[in-house]
Amino acid sequence: MCALPLKPALRHGVPEWTSNNQELSSTAQEERHVSHQVRQEGRTLRNETTCQTNWDEEDTNQRLSDRIWDVSQWRDALDVCARKVDEEMDALTLCKEQLEQALASTVVPLEVGTECLTLREGRSGYELVLDPADQELKAEVALIQRVQQTLQQLIDKAFEHLCVLQENRQQLTADLQNKMDALDIDTGCLSLTRRSPQISLKPNPTRIPSGSCTPEEWLQFSQYNVALAEEAMHLSQQMREEMKLTRAQLQNELDKQRHATEFALRKRTHQEDQARDELQWQIRNMEKEMADMEGDIKALDADLQAKTASLKLAHTRLENRTQRPGMDLCRDQVQHGLVYEVHQLESTIMSLKQKLAEAKNSLQKCKLHHSRMLLNLSLKQQALSLEQRSLNTRTRLNGPVQSAERAPVPLVPLVNSSGRSHLQMLAQ
């Protein structure tokens, strides 16, 4: 037999083979150890992150539940407030309609009074005098016109406040709708789970949305809307009470006698007389004060000039003493005294200038107020003359008050009471 040829290759010894096997075994053990640690750390991380995720999710659900409860409470509060606003609007509308009926009921008495005056204007000769009946008719017509104007102002005021209530109602409605939309969104968010098909990754979900606010601002906004509506309702209640009271007072005034008007005229004349005397006394005192102030201003100005001269003297002395030669240029007591004198004079001049400006300003204000008082005095004297002429005219009014019977007034519906300055509600 022939021998097989040997393939040329590197041959290893038994020790190398043994060493290689041991190296493979130790490396395998080391890699298994590392892999075991990685697996344990991975399990620990999975457990920790799962717990943290579940806790965060439960915490978020609890926060959503609390938020839903808060929004629900404010939704109910806004809904209750909106219903109260509706009730107050209905009550104010009813009060406004009653005022419109009272306003329409004054049309026929005004026609009767005006017609009586027109008929009495047909008199001629010595019969055309300002007798008590004629004066009372004029007072009656003027009273009815004032009542109509007052009622119209109250109606316009009620209409404007109805607009305010309507605006508050719209604000409450908008806030209420926002609360309901927010409840729908938060309720939907609370119902979502990790297995919900609607969930997905979103771009930049942690951004702060434009126009977002803080919880304090959110709370203050709803509180402000409710407070504003409650304030408007409170004002509306006061307005309704005022309207009812005013309507009753005006109805009583329509039935009052002539002597109430005469008493008011005498009282007003007395008040005008007192006001005129008081104003004249004030004018005399103001003129005296203005004269004293002008004298004081001259004295302040003279004193300011004197202090300025003293300041010039001190400045000149200081400047001249800077020319002393050599070691004689020392900061002696004279130097300190002159510096102190300059500071004192500058402070004094500043105070005098300030006080002089204040005095001139006060004098100007006094002059302006003096002019106003003179103008007001002339107006008061004119008013007092008119009041006295009215009293002299009404001294002949000694007849009994003629009360006119009131006929049923056909009511004419008012389309819009706002902005109507003249009544055109006669039923043709």
SULFEN-V782497 format. One line per field, one symbol per residue. phi: phi as a letter, one per 30 degrees, with the letter a starting at -180 (. if undefined). burial: b if it has 16 or more other C-alpha atoms within 10 Angstrom, else e. A space follows every 10 residues. Layout:
BEGIN
phi=???
burial=???
END
This chain:
BEGIN
phi=.cddddddad ccdddddddd dddddddddd dddddddddd dddddddddd dddddddddd dddddddddd dddddddddd dddddddddd dddddddddd dddddcdded dddddddddd dddbidddbd dedddddddd dddddddddd dddddddddd dddddddddd dddddddddd dddddddddd ddbdcdddda dcdhdcdddd idbdeddddd dddddddddd dddddddddd dddddddddd ddddcdcddd dddddddddd dddddddddd dddddddddd dddddddddd dddddddddd dddddddddd dddddhdddc dddddddddd dddddddddd dddddddddd dddddddddd dddddddddd dddddddddd dddddddbdd dcccdccecd dcdcdaddid cbcbbddd
burial=eeeeeeeeee eeeeeeeeee eeeeeeeeee eeeeeeeeee eeeeeeeeee eeeeeeeeee beebeebbee bbebbebbbe bbebbbebbe ebbebbbbbb bbbbbbbbbb ebbbeebeee eeeeeeeeee bbbbbbbbbb bebbeebbbb bbbbbbbbbe bbebbbebbe bbbebbeebb ebbeebeeeb eeeeeeeeee eeeeeeeeee eeeeeeeeee ebeebbebbb ebbeebeebb eebbebbeeb eeebeebbee ebeebbeebe ebbebbeebe eebeebeeeb eebeeebeeb eeebeebbee beebbeebee beeeeeeeee eeeebeebee bbeebeeebe ebeeebeebb eebeebeeeb eebeeebeeb beebeebbee beebeebeee beeeeeeebe beeeeebeee eeeeeeee
END
